[in-house]
């Protein structure tokens, strides 16, 4: 929505004309639609992703175990 606001401001301040505004607005709507579809179907985009483990190895236990106390 911030992008749409900046496009509106650019038109209001006459940085762009009506034709440029309409072109940018159409692109904004198209990209917004694609992002919305990706969000609603996020599982489809991630289904083939490898399973990542960000810990290379099991961390050493901290402190003493209960048995050592």
URBEL-V46638 format. One record per pair of residues at least 24 apart in sequence whose C-alpha atoms are under 8 Angstrom apart, sorted by sequence separation. I is the first residue (numbers start at 1). J is the second residue. If there is no record, write none. Layout:
i/j
I/J
I/J
//
This chain:
i/j
4/28
3/28
//
